[in-house]
């Protein structure tokens, strides 16, 4: 993993985090000072098994629990924001590739608004859910035709990618010269991350292999001759992540506490720009 850039070299202990979703195992989150990023250690050899949970909501359309309902409400709002973002770019032919497409909701919205869509999703249950919406996904980036896309999106996906440097190379090769690469990832420099520490839900070990700062995104992609053109906040993430973090920390539902922490995180980020999650719009040099 990250062999080209040595992302797993010269690591220092940073934090011990628990997998609250599936295994209840503890993992080390290690600091790479050179890139100002964190790395989960060790990575399970059977990593795919750590996604097999009804609590892993991006692979389902569940509306059973309180968290499910909150997630679906936020998702519907953010879908409109995502569509507005991609529509703001001038494109040759409105082609989009969404990686980690989940149950296909984003691509369905794109398709309904005149985009030619293609998506990748490794989870078979999510693929089947998407197919019911007439969104047909491939299970690997290696199965994508050598088409060049106007837009490539990864909404909370890059942190899951095992062979990070190789994957970024593939993304660049699939992007048109004047295309946009849109990446959304959690930000461990945010106030809510610093407050909740090992209980911060966006660490989500071991599924999240990498934990990015703004510095690390700029540095990793500049080595691939790509530049960050714009950075945008995902303000709702602070509330949802705080809600889950409160549950992990106290084993109780504390929506008022979570709302306060989410509000405070966004308030502080107005000065620091360190929002709970960030969207990066990148282009080739």
N, C-alpha and C positions, 0 to 999 in steps of 0.2 A: 504494500500500500504506500502510495506517495514516494515511490523509489526515486523518481527523477529529482524531487526537491528535498528529499531528506526530512519530510514532515514528521517522521517518527524517530528522529535522531536528537540527541541532546535534550531529552525530556526531563522535566523536574516534577516532583509530586505537587499537586495542586489541591485536589479534593477527592474524597471517597464518596461515591454516589450509589444508591440502591436502585435496582430495577423494580419499580413499584407496579408495573403493568403485568408482567408475566412471571418471571422466575424468582423474584425477591432476592436475587444474588447481588453482591456488591462489586463494583468496578472502580478502578482508579481513573480519575480524569487528570491527565498529565499536561503540563505547560511546555509549549515550544516557544521560547522567548524570541527566537529569530523571526518567527512569523506572527507572534502575538496571537496564538491560537491554542486551543486545547484538543487533546487526543484521548479517546477512550481506550483503556487497556485492562485486560486483554480483549481481543475480538473473538467471540465464540466461533468455532469451526462450523457449527450448525446454526448460523445466524438467522436463517430463514424461519427457524422454529420460534424465534423470539417475537415474531409478528403474528403468531397464531393465538389471538385472543379477541373476544368480543369487545374488549375495551379499546382495541385498536380501531378507532372509529372511521379513519379515512378509507378503510377497506369495506365499510358497510354504509347503509343508509339508515341505520338504527335511530329510532326516536324514543327508545324505552326509558332511559334514565334522565335525570335532570341535566347531566353533562351532555348527553346526546342532544337534548332539545336546545340547549344553549349553543352547542356547536352548529346545529343546523340553521339556527337563526342568524348567527354570525356568518356562516358560509354563504347564505343567500345574499347578504349585504355585500360581502367581499367579492362575490362573483360579478356584481355590477361594477365594482371598482376596478377589477381586473380587466373586464371588457373595455371599460372606458380608457384604461391605460394603453392597451394594445391598439385601440382605434385611434389613439392620438398620434401614432407613427405613420409616416408616409411609406407605403409598401408597393412593391412591384405587382404582386398578384394575390395578396391576402392569404398566404400559406402559413400555417402554424403547426409546430410540433410541441406537444405538452408531454413532459417526462414525469413519471410518477402521477399518472392521470387519475388514480383512484377509481371512483365509480363513474367517472366521465362527465360530471356536471359542468365543469368549466368548458370542456370541448363542445358539449351540447349547446351551451349559450353562444359560443363562438360560431358554431355551425348555423344556428338560427339567425345569426347576424352577418351571414355572407362570407364567412371564412372557410377555406378548404382545410380540413383538420386531419391530423394524425396524432396518435398517442401511444405511449409506452407505459405499461403497468405489469410488474412481475406477479402480482397476486391474482390467482385464478378466480377467487370469489369476486374480487373487484371487477375483473374483466367480464365476468358473467353479468354482474349488475349493470355495467356500462352497456353491454350488448342489448339489454332490455330497453335502453334509451336510444338504440340505433347509433351508438358510438362504439366502433369496433377497434380494439386496441391490440397492439403487439406486446409480447412479453419481454422483449430485449431490444436495446438500442442497436444491436448487431443485425437485427432483422429489418431495420429501416432501409428503404431503398436509398441510393446515393443522391436523392433529391436534395436541393439546397432550399432552406426555408427562410422566409422573411422574418419570422419570429420563432424563437425557441424559449419555452418557459419551464422553469423548475420551481414549483411552489412547495417550499419546505421539503426538498428532495436531496440537495447537494450534501447535506449532513449525513445522509444514509449511504452514500456511494463508497464502495470499498476501494477500488483502484482509482483514486481521485485524479492523479495527474493524467493517466491514460484517458479517463472519461472526459476531462476538460478538452483534451486534444480532439476527441470525437465530436464534441459539441461545436468546437470551432470549425471543424471540417464540414459540418452539416449546415452551417450558417452562411447565408449569402454575404458577399463583401460589404453590402450596405445594410445588413440585417441587424436585429437587436436580440441579445440574449438577456432574458429577465430571470433573475434568481432571487428567491425569498428564503432567508434563513434566520434562525434565532440569533440574538446578540448577547453573548455572555458578559458584555460590559454594561448592560442595562441596570437600572436601579433594582428592578424586581429580581434579577439574577443575583445581584450582590446581597439583597435582603434575605432571600430564601436559601441561598447557598446550596447545600447538598439536597435540599427538598425542591429546588427549582425544577418544575415539570419539564421545561424545555431541554434539560440535560438528557432525559429519556434514554439512559444507557440500557443495554449496549446497542440499541438501534441507531442512535446518533453516534457516529464514529468520530466526527469532527465538530468542533464548537468554534465558530468564527467570530472575529472582531472585524471592524471596518478595515483596519490595517491589513489583516490577513487576506481578505478578499482582494483588495487592491494589489497586494504583492503577488499572490498566487496567479492571478489572471494577467498581470503585467508580464510575467515570465512566459506567458503563452501569447504575447503580443496582442493583448486585449486590454481595454481601458474602461474604467467605470465612468459612465457619462452622467449618471444621475443616481441619487440615493433617496428613497422614499420611506416613510414610516408605515408600519402596520399597527395602528393604535389599538385595535380591538384585541390583538394578541396579548397585550399586557393584562387585560381583564381575564381572559380565558386561562392563560397560563397561571395567573395568580390564584384563580379559583381551584385549579388542580393542585397547585403547590400547597395551598391551605389544607386541602384534603390529605396530602401526603404528610404534611408536618404535624397535624393535630388529629388525623383520622376522623375529622368531623367536617360537616359542611359549614363553612363560614363565609357566606356570600358578601356580607357587609365588610368584613375584613379584607376580602379579596378585591372588592370594588375600590376600597380606599387605597390599597397598595397599587392597583392598576392605574388609578387616577394619579397617584403620586409619581409613579414611574413615568407616565406621559408628561406630567407637569415638569419634572426635572429634565426630561429629554428635550423640552423646548429650548433649553440652554445648552445642553451637552450634545444633542443629536443622537444620544445612545438609547434609542427606542428598544422595546422588548424584542421585536423582530423588524428586519429591514428588507426592503426590496432594492436590488441593485440592477440598474439597466446598463448593460455593457455592449461595446461594439469593438470591431477589429480596428487596429491602428490603421 
